Amino acid sequence: MNEEKEGRRQRGECIVSACPQRVCGVHTLKFYSIAEAYKLMILKKQGGVLVAMILAAVVALFAAQPAQAEDAELKEAIRQVLRDNPELVMEVLRQNSEQVFDVVRDGNRIARERAMRAQWQADMQQPKNVHFEDRPIRGAADAPVTVVAYSDFTCPYCAQAAGTVAALMEHYKGKVRLVFKHYPLKSHDNAEIASRLFVAAGMQDEAKAWALYDAMFMERGRVIKEGQPFIVQKAEELGLDGKKLVRDAKSEFANRILQEDRAEAEKLGIEGTPTFLVNDIVVRGSLPLQQFADAIDMAWAGAENRN
């Protein structure tokens, strides 16, 4: 033990030097080691020891950059306290069940996000074969990031995700373009006719087709309940030819687009809606705005590195 530490011990001060007060509940202890001081502090609990107390002790100690041997000594002392007093752990869990649940939930969330980002990195190494011919494109034609939506106009999560994508396209204006791929679920009323009418709208006017896309997602309930009459009414309000729209929805062209989109989705292993490709990154479900933005940032950075 060095002279400074021995002097503090003889004056009745603890050898823990990190505390600016110099004298506190811990510093009145007369012990030869940091580990023993913290061990006694833990054992002299009042109504139960909080995990936060132990963690705070460790953080404070490490902030002072103690010797490596004392690091190990402290860690082993805390482990020994918990081994010798397992009831402390149960006491903490009982007294702080909500906080423990929050910690576990946050830990799971962080683990899921890390796994998702790792999967995205792997996705970027696996180019996807996607057809854009004869599909309306929203956004700058030369945008470095292409978001391909495999979606269903009657799906609630698809409607939610459509709002997220719209916000991101506004934020990344000129950097992101959108292609809509049809994956209408057979169990959803009027899902296929909505897709067919969107294809037919694109045959007349792409800009008006995207306006119809917005209207169908915003009034998804009426699309489900009223089907073709409501969609055609909306299309006519946007300046599209309703009669031609109905004819084109039954055309071989519309059949081919829906068949190609479904076959492509199945080849990519897509089983539910919404699913997105952000360049080559696969985004499943309606992600929160920030997570979707993370996917765009990663795809954009990958595109920049290739150029």
Disulfide bonds with the S-S distance in Angstrom:
none
